[in-house]
Amino acid sequence: MRFARLALALGLLLGVSASATAETVKILVQSSPLAGSQFYAVAEVWPQIRLGDRLTLIREPENRHDRKAVRVEWQGRQLGYVPRAENRAVARALDDGEKLDARVSRLREDPDPWRRVEFEVFLIL
């Protein structure tokens, strides 16, 4: 919950407040490229993915390559991972039970798999 308190304090400093009448407040945590997409289902589901589609973030603390690993799924299909260099805050928030929302923010036809899919992660207050 430490992450949520920090985000709420930041929101208040910026003039954003969570009122009792507001349904939810979302604060952008990060924007990232999708890591490892060339090894998973991106090519197969590419024609169906749309901007704004919800993504599921799943912690993999037992991942042998990265103890902070966060898997990214679309409709139950693994697409890749939050990049290792950017996964600490998201992993900690998930471990702490914070509510996060991830969405597809950019799709490009590009030979470089790191440039094909970008996503944003929001903290929900």
C-alpha positions in Angstrom: 0.0 0.0 0.0 3.0 2.2 0.2 3.0 2.7 -3.5 -0.7 3.8 -3.4 0.0 6.4 -0.6 2.9 7.8 -2.6 0.9 8.0 -5.8 -2.0 9.7 -3.9 0.4 12.2 -2.3 1.8 13.0 -5.8 -1.7 13.4 -7.2 -2.6 15.8 -4.5 0.5 17.8 -5.2 -0.4 18.0 -8.8 -4.0 19.0 -8.0 -5.6 15.6 -8.7 -7.8 14.4 -5.9 -9.8 11.3 -5.3 -13.2 12.4 -4.2 -16.0 10.2 -2.7 -18.0 10.7 -5.9 -15.2 9.6 -8.3 -15.4 6.0 -9.4 -11.6 5.5 -9.8 -8.5 7.5 -10.1 -5.7 6.1 -12.3 -2.1 7.2 -12.1 0.3 6.3 -14.8 3.1 4.2 -13.3 5.1 3.5 -16.5 5.0 3.0 -20.2 7.1 0.2 -21.6 7.9 -1.9 -24.6 6.8 -5.6 -24.4 9.9 -7.8 -23.8 10.2 -11.2 -25.3 7.3 -10.9 -27.6 9.1 -12.8 -30.4 8.9 -16.0 -28.2 5.2 -15.9 -27.4 1.8 -15.4 -29.0 2.1 -11.9 -30.4 2.4 -12.9 -34.0 -0.5 -15.3 -33.7 -2.9 -12.8 -32.1 -1.6 -9.6 -33.8 -4.6 -9.1 -36.0 -6.9 -9.2 -33.0 -5.1 -6.9 -30.5 -6.3 -3.3 -30.4 -5.1 -0.1 -28.8 -6.5 0.2 -25.3 -7.0 -3.6 -24.8 -6.6 -4.7 -21.2 -3.5 -6.7 -20.4 -3.1 -9.0 -17.3 0.1 -8.7 -15.3 1.2 -11.9 -13.5 4.1 -12.1 -11.0 6.6 -14.9 -11.5 8.7 -14.8 -8.3 10.0 -18.3 -9.1 11.2 -17.3 -12.6 14.8 -18.7 -12.9 15.9 -15.8 -15.1 14.5 -12.9 -13.0 13.0 -13.0 -9.5 11.1 -9.8 -10.3 9.6 -11.1 -13.5 6.1 -9.9 -14.5 4.4 -11.9 -17.3 2.1 -9.9 -19.6 -1.0 -11.7 -21.0 -3.8 -10.7 -23.4 -7.0 -12.7 -23.1 -5.2 -15.5 -21.4 -2.4 -15.7 -23.9 1.2 -14.9 -22.9 2.6 -12.0 -25.0 5.9 -11.4 -23.1 7.2 -9.7 -20.1 7.6 -6.3 -18.5 11.2 -5.5 -19.4 13.7 -6.6 -16.7 15.2 -3.1 -16.4 11.7 -1.7 -15.7 9.9 -4.4 -13.7 10.9 -3.6 -10.0 8.1 -1.1 -9.3 5.4 -3.2 -10.9 6.6 -6.4 -9.2 6.6 -4.7 -5.8 3.2 -3.2 -6.4 1.8 -6.6 -7.3 3.5 -8.2 -4.3 2.0 -5.6 -2.1 -1.5 -6.3 -3.4 -1.8 -2.9 -5.2 -4.5 -2.6 -7.9 -2.8 -2.2 -11.3 -4.3 -1.8 -14.8 -2.3 -2.5 -17.9 -3.4 -1.4 -21.4 -2.0 -1.7 -24.9 -0.8 1.9 -25.8 1.0 1.4 -29.1 1.0 -1.2 -31.9 3.4 -1.0 -34.9 4.4 -3.2 -37.8 8.1 -3.2 -37.1 10.8 -5.9 -37.7 12.2 -5.1 -34.2 10.1 -7.0 -31.7 10.9 -4.5 -29.0 9.1 -1.8 -31.0 5.9 -3.8 -31.9 3.9 -3.5 -28.7 4.0 -0.9 -26.0 1.9 -0.8 -22.9 1.1 1.4 -20.0 0.7 0.4 -16.4 -1.7 2.4 -14.1 -2.1 2.4 -10.4 -5.8 2.4 -9.5 -6.8 4.3 -6.4 
